[in-house]
Amino acid sequence: PVTTLPLSSKHRVSQITFHPSRHYLAVQSHDRSVEIFRIRTEEEIRKKQARRKKRAKEKKDQAKVQGKAKDDQAAEEDEDDSQKEVALPDLFTPYLVIRASGKVRSFDFADEEHGKKENTHILLASSTNALEVYSIPQPTKSKDNVPEANRVLSVELPGHRTDVRTLCLSSDDVLLASASNGASSP
């Protein structure tokens, strides 16, 4: 493995999808949620690396004061190497978690143009035969405002929870009946 992402779900991952034009990565586990990660810009990565370097320097200075200083030259070389290379955990940051009304079977991002400043949309298909469209807000500079996905549309039709086993069409072609393991639906 190259790296791990900090998932909130402990279930096995079943689908990973990048947005075709925006900086999002979506991860679906075998539960009721889809986690959205934002892909940081190069400027954000540089700022994160600068903060990490500053914290490492502060720790090193504290170690010197406490008499626990190591080889300074080796530590500086390690810091310089980390500045050149972007680690995958630095590239992805958790953005929000979408919680569906039922267990999610699959999802996909809506087709959108990159130039629009509107919210991104994602379609979730659940095991209860429901389709839900959620709106993902654009990132803001404010740390106070926690992003939250809003359900915009939903289609909830009662139907089979298992594979359809048989179909029967009425003689006048008006009514179709289907049956699955233990249930039927006209």
C-alpha positions as CSV (number, residue, x, y, z in Angstrom):
1,P,0.0,0.0,0.0
2,V,1.1,3.5,-0.8
3,T,-0.9,5.3,1.9
4,T,-4.1,5.2,3.8
5,L,-6.9,7.8,3.9
6,P,-8.5,8.7,7.2
7,L,-12.0,7.1,6.7
8,S,-14.7,7.6,9.3
9,S,-16.2,4.2,8.4
10,K,-14.6,0.9,9.4
11,H,-16.3,-1.0,6.7
12,R,-14.6,-2.3,3.5
13,V,-14.4,0.2,0.7
14,S,-16.5,-0.8,-2.3
15,Q,-16.2,2.2,-4.7
16,I,-13.7,5.1,-5.2
17,T,-14.4,7.8,-7.8
18,F,-12.7,11.1,-8.7
19,H,-14.9,13.9,-9.9
20,P,-14.3,14.4,-13.7
21,S,-13.6,18.1,-13.5
22,R,-13.4,19.3,-9.8
23,H,-11.0,18.5,-7.1
24,Y,-13.0,15.8,-5.2
25,L,-12.5,12.1,-4.4
26,A,-15.5,10.1,-3.2
27,V,-15.2,6.9,-1.2
28,Q,-18.1,4.5,-0.5
29,S,-18.0,1.8,2.1
30,H,-20.6,-0.9,2.7
31,D,-22.8,1.3,4.9
32,R,-25.0,4.3,4.5
33,S,-22.4,6.9,3.8
34,V,-20.1,8.3,1.1
35,E,-17.1,10.2,2.2
36,I,-15.9,13.2,0.1
37,F,-12.2,14.2,0.2
38,R,-11.0,17.5,-1.2
39,I,-7.8,17.5,-3.3
40,R,-5.6,20.3,-2.1
41,T,-4.1,22.9,-4.4
42,E,-0.3,23.2,-4.7
43,E,-0.5,26.4,-2.7
44,E,-2.4,24.6,0.1
45,I,0.2,21.8,0.1
46,R,3.1,24.3,0.3
47,K,1.4,26.0,3.3
48,K,0.9,22.6,5.0
49,Q,4.5,21.6,4.5
50,A,5.7,25.0,5.8
51,R,3.6,24.5,9.0
52,R,4.9,21.0,9.4
53,K,8.5,22.3,9.0
54,K,7.9,25.1,11.5
55,R,6.5,22.6,14.0
56,A,9.4,20.3,13.5
57,K,11.8,23.2,14.1
58,E,10.0,24.2,17.3
59,K,10.2,20.6,18.5
60,K,13.9,20.5,17.7
61,D,14.4,23.8,19.5
62,Q,12.6,22.4,22.6
63,A,14.7,19.2,22.4
64,K,17.9,21.4,22.4
65,V,16.7,23.3,25.4
66,Q,16.0,20.0,27.2
67,G,19.4,18.6,26.2
68,K,18.0,15.9,23.9
69,A,19.4,17.3,20.7
70,K,20.2,14.9,17.9
71,D,22.5,15.3,14.9
72,D,21.3,18.7,13.5
73,Q,22.6,18.2,10.1
74,A,20.8,14.9,9.5
75,A,17.5,16.4,10.8
76,E,17.9,19.4,8.4
77,E,18.5,17.0,5.4
78,D,15.3,15.0,6.3
79,E,13.3,18.2,6.4
80,D,14.6,19.4,3.0
81,D,13.8,16.0,1.4
82,S,10.2,16.2,2.7
83,Q,9.8,19.7,1.2
84,K,10.5,18.4,-2.3
85,E,8.1,15.4,-2.3
86,V,4.4,15.7,-1.8
87,A,3.0,12.8,0.3
88,L,-0.4,11.5,-0.6
89,P,-1.9,12.3,2.9
90,D,-1.0,15.9,2.3
91,L,-2.8,15.9,-1.1
92,F,-6.2,14.6,0.2
93,T,-8.1,16.2,3.1
94,P,-11.5,15.0,4.5
95,Y,-14.2,17.4,3.4
96,L,-17.6,16.0,4.3
97,V,-19.6,12.8,4.8
98,I,-22.9,12.2,3.0
99,R,-25.3,10.0,5.0
100,A,-28.0,8.4,2.8
101,S,-31.4,7.2,3.9
102,G,-30.4,3.5,3.2
103,K,-27.4,1.4,2.5
104,V,-25.6,2.9,-0.5
105,R,-25.1,0.5,-3.5
106,S,-23.4,2.9,-5.8
107,F,-22.9,6.6,-6.6
108,D,-21.7,8.9,-9.3
109,F,-21.0,12.6,-9.7
110,A,-23.2,14.7,-11.9
111,D,-21.8,16.0,-15.2
112,E,-20.9,19.7,-14.8
113,E,-18.8,22.3,-16.3
114,H,-15.7,23.3,-14.3
115,G,-16.3,27.1,-14.8
116,K,-19.5,27.1,-12.8
117,K,-19.3,28.2,-9.2
118,E,-22.4,26.3,-8.2
119,N,-22.5,23.3,-5.9
120,T,-21.5,19.9,-7.1
121,H,-24.1,17.2,-7.2
122,I,-23.8,13.5,-6.5
123,L,-26.3,10.7,-7.2
124,L,-26.6,7.8,-4.7
125,A,-28.5,4.6,-5.4
126,S,-29.5,2.7,-2.2
127,S,-30.4,-0.9,-1.5
128,T,-34.0,0.2,-0.8
129,N,-34.4,1.2,-4.5
130,A,-34.2,4.9,-3.6
131,L,-32.3,7.4,-5.7
132,E,-31.0,10.5,-3.9
133,V,-29.2,13.6,-5.3
134,Y,-27.1,15.5,-2.8
135,S,-25.6,19.0,-3.3
136,I,-22.0,19.4,-2.2
137,P,-21.1,23.0,-1.3
138,Q,-18.0,24.6,-2.6
139,P,-15.1,25.0,-0.2
140,T,-14.9,28.3,1.7
141,K,-11.9,30.0,3.4
142,S,-13.9,30.1,6.7
143,K,-13.0,27.5,9.3
144,D,-16.2,28.3,11.2
145,N,-18.6,27.1,8.6
146,V,-18.6,23.2,8.5
147,P,-19.7,22.0,5.0
148,E,-22.8,19.8,4.9
149,A,-24.3,18.0,2.0
150,N,-28.0,18.7,1.4
151,R,-30.5,16.2,-0.2
152,V,-31.9,18.0,-3.2
153,L,-33.9,15.3,-4.9
154,S,-35.0,11.8,-4.1
155,V,-37.0,9.1,-5.8
156,E,-38.3,6.4,-3.4
157,L,-40.2,3.6,-5.0
158,P,-41.2,0.4,-3.2
159,G,-39.8,-2.5,-5.0
160,H,-38.0,-5.8,-4.7
161,R,-35.1,-6.1,-2.2
162,T,-33.8,-9.2,-3.9
163,D,-33.5,-10.5,-7.5
164,V,-36.6,-10.7,-9.6
165,R,-37.4,-14.4,-10.3
166,T,-40.4,-14.2,-12.6
167,L,-42.6,-11.8,-14.6
168,C,-46.1,-12.2,-15.9
169,L,-48.0,-9.9,-18.3
170,S,-51.8,-9.7,-18.3
171,S,-53.7,-10.8,-21.4
172,D,-54.7,-7.1,-22.2
173,D,-51.0,-5.9,-21.8
174,V,-52.1,-3.4,-19.0
175,L,-50.7,-5.1,-15.9
176,L,-47.2,-6.5,-15.2
177,A,-46.6,-8.6,-12.1
178,S,-43.1,-9.5,-10.9
179,A,-42.0,-11.8,-8.1
180,S,-38.8,-12.1,-6.1
181,N,-37.8,-14.3,-3.2
182,G,-40.7,-13.9,-0.9
183,A,-42.3,-10.8,-2.4
184,S,-44.4,-9.7,-5.4
185,S,-45.1,-6.3,-6.9
186,P,-47.8,-5.5,-9.4
